[in-house]
Amino acid sequence: MSDALAFAGGLALLGAILGSFLATLAIRWPQERTALAGRSACDSCGRPLRAIELMPLVSALLQRGRCRSCGAAIDPRHWRIEAGAAAIGLASGLLAPGWAGVAGAMFGWLLLTLAAIDAAELILPDELTATLAAVGLASAALVPQPAFADRMIGAGAGFLSLWFLSTFYGALRGREVMGEGDPRLLAAIGCWLGWQVLPLVLFAAAAVGLLTAGIARLRGGAVAWDSELPFGTFLSIAAYMVWAGMIACPACWPSF
């Protein structure tokens, strides 16, 4: 038990560290700024950050959410993504100690990044979606289930199902009903989960979307039937939920 907890704790720590980079990536990507070059700096005044200001989660608490130089509020996505990545690492490690847990954490971290970008900007960068797909197929070498063939079928089925839905329903409505990135994201998810559970992913994503819209309405938000919603975010949440369910209940596989 202690080894399992240590493994999960290690993945949680790694998630918090990676989350710092993923948050920067999610914030800078829509601005066409790189997160790979140069020192980390305040988004407002540009002052290079010191080592203590780069500690995941801890720095946000110490600085009380503000830059020590200019006093500008630090984008809360930094600590939220760090916390989310740490939670994903912990959950993945507890559910599946070993390579399956590492793969699940990578799946969750990439989904988290895409979800954060889509929630803020309503875009799903092709480069990140392609990375999710490629890592999913490569993970078959470490995690044999689902089979590689099922992953490949999942990629095709995932893309075509949402593409047809978007094309034909959009033609009926006379407007675009779904972004071009959503079919590609479901294809990438199929590279991880296989084709069998994709209907469950779609059902769960719709449920998450309805719940989100309902909460927004209760809070007084203006949400209508034709409002633009980040379906990629809902897909990302649903995909990790389904992965966790598959790991928690391996015997359920044949029923999907």
N, C-alpha and C positions, 0 to 999 in steps of 0.2 A: 504493500500500500504506500509506503514512504517513497519508494522509487517512482511509483505512478504519480504521486503528488509532486515530486521534484521535477519530473518530466513536464507535467502540466504547468508548473510554476515557471520553468525555463521557457516554455513556449509563450506564456503570458508576458514575461519580461522581454523576450525577443519581439513580441507583437507591439509592446509599448515603444520600443526603440525604433522598429520599422514604421510604426504609426506616425512618428515625428516626420519621417521622410514622406510617407504617403500623404499626410496632411498638406505638406508643402507642395507636393505634386498636384493634389486636387485643387488647391487654391491658385497655383501659378499656371496650370495648363490652359485654362480658358483665357488667361491673359497673354498667352504665347510667350511665357517666361520659363526658362529652364530651371529645374530643381537639381540639376546635376553639376552645375559649374558655380564656382565662387562660394564664399562663406555665407552661412545663414545670417540673415539680417532682419531688422524690424521692417514689416511691410509698409509702415507709414513714413518713418524718417530715414530708413536705410542703414542705421547704425549696425555694424557687425555685432552679433550676439556672443557673449562670453560663454564659457563651458557650463557654468551653473544655470544659465538661461536656456540651455538646450536639453536639460534633463526632462525626459517625458513626464508629464503630469505634475511633477514636483515643481517645475519652474512656473507653471500656471498658478499654483497655490502661493508660491513665494512672491510672485509679482502681482498677485490679485487681479490678474487679467489685463494688466496695463504695462506698456513699455516704460522702463525706468528712466529713459532719456526724454522722450517727448510726451509721455503720459497718454498716448493714444491707446484705445482699447485694442487688445490683441484678438484677432479673429477667433471666436470660440470653436471653430471647426478644428483648430489645432488640438486642443485637449480632448474634444469629443472623438475625433478619429483615433487619437492615441489610446483613449479609454476603450473604444470599440475594438481596436486591434488587439489590445491586451485581453479583453473578454473573449474574443474569438480564439486566441491562442490558448487560453485557459480551458475553454469549452472543448476545443478540438483535442487537447492533450488528455483531458479527463475521459472523453468519449472513446478515444482510440489511441492509447499509448503505442508509440512506434511510428513506422513510416506512414501508416494511414492517417495518424494524427497530424503529422507534418504536412502531408498533402492537403488534408482538410483545412489546416490553418492557412496555407498558401491560397487555397480556393477562397476562403473567407476574406483574406486581406485584399486580394484583387477585386473581389466583389464589393468590398467596403469602399475602395477607391472609386470605382465606377458609380456606385450608389451616391456617394458624396457629390461627385461632379454633376450627375444627372439631377439630383435634388436642387442644386444651386443654379444650374445653367441650362437644364433640359437638353443636354448633349451627352453622347456616349462616344468618346474618342475611339476611332477605329484601331489605332495602335494598341491601346490598352485592351480592347476586346480581342484583338488578334493574339496578344500575349496570354490572355486568359485561356483561349482555345489551345494554343501551342503547349502551354504548361499542362493543361488538362490531358492532352494526348500523351505527352511525355510521362506523366505520372502513372500511366498504365504499366510502365516498367517496374514500378515499385508497389503499386496497388493493383492486383490482377482483376478485381471486380469493381465496376463492370468490365466486360471483355472489350478489347480494342475495337472489334467489329461493331459492338453495340454503341460505343462512343462515336464512331464514324457515322453510323446511321443516325445517332442522336444529333449530330451536327447538321446533317441534311434535313432531317425532320424538323428540327427546331427552327431553322431558317425558313423553310418553305411554309410551315404552318402559319407563322406570323406574317410572312410576306403575302400569302394569299389572303389572309384576313384583312391586312392593311389595304391591299389593292382593291379587293372587291367591295368591302364595306365602305372604303373611301369613295369608290365610284358611286355607290348608292347614295351616300351623303353629300357628294359633290365637294368634298374637302379632304384634306389630309387628316387621318385619324390616329396615325402612329408615326413616330420618327423612324428614319432608316436604320438607326442603330439598334432598335429593339429586336428585330429578327436576327441580327448578327450576335447580339448578346445571348439570345436563347440558343443559337447554334453553339456558341462557346460553352454554355452551360451543359448542353448535350455532350460535349467532349469530356465532361467530368462525370456526369450522372448516367449517361446512356439514354436511349430513346424511351425506355419503358416508363420512366417517371415524369416525363415532360408534361403530360396532361395534369399531373398533380402539382407540378411547379406553376403552371398557368392558373390553376384553380386557387392555389395559395396566394399567388401574386394578386389576383383579382380580389381576394378576401382582404389582403393587406391594404389594397387601394381603397376599397369601400370603407374599411375601418378608418383609414387616414382621412378620407373625405368627410366621414361622419364626425370625427373629432374636430375637424376644421369648422364644420357647420355649427357645432355646439359652442365653439369659441367665437362665433360671430363672423367667420370668414365667408367670403363670397365664392361659393363653390357651386357651379352649375353643371349640367350634363355635358356641356361642350367645353368645360374648363380644361386647360392644358395641365396634365399631371405627369409626374416623372415615373412612367411605367417601368423604366429600366431600374429605378430604385426598388420598386416593388418586386420585380423579377429577382433582383440580387438578394433581397431579404428572404424571399420564398425559396430560392435555390439553396441557400445555406441551411435553412430550416429543414428542407427535404433531405439534404445530405446528413444532417444530424439525426433525423428520424431513421434513415437507412442504416446508419452505424449503430444506433441504439437498439434497432430491431432487425437484425440480419435475416431472421426467419420470415420477415414480411416480403422479402425480395420476390419470391415466385408470384405473389398476389398482385404486384404492380403491373 
